């Protein structure tokens, strides 16, 4: 399995999704339980920048890993499997050959 090893910008952000089943009863009582084996999943909004030539390899990796999982060490230091969110690859050409690329990783529980 491939590994994403390019440096990302410091302004990355995490979003956690906790899958639950809830039942609301009278008098304000609510019963909450986890839903499934992997009830917590994470996604990361990330970006990196550099010259156009160096980011071509990043772009190629991102496109090829929308449907295939890869390893990545998140900012918490945890090595997990992720996939690239299919509609979240964004490229901005800033000036000259300077490019900024944004993308989102979603935790993957199968290869």
Steps between C-alpha positions, in 0.01 A plus 500: 500500500630846408586770753431874467827658612488857368497777761167673552441855623459565869141625462352152454171429673336181624132412499378204706176322425355276771226267371228457759148372535277720716159448650324795660252416774261709705613720787826583322657152522715412198669167437816513286714209380777451247415383151724235348853376551669818378275756659759780496647616171716799423566720203774759451493817292858549385708706263853520374678743274806508283605538141289352223745220420530371857122502551438292188602191700259598781220554248566161343499330843173667601320404178617139530390467862136601479410131473810345659599535864845620609689555825543847648622620841252764616599802713418298816781261400260214417576288193167409342350412163328774301349568159479832317147644501390492137378860469756669722813549290546874441788672322585872500773645283628790711770670293772383270548130562376515864200271555282425802313171509220423746348158561312293755596161642227274634583210729475163322415177678563269206769496228 
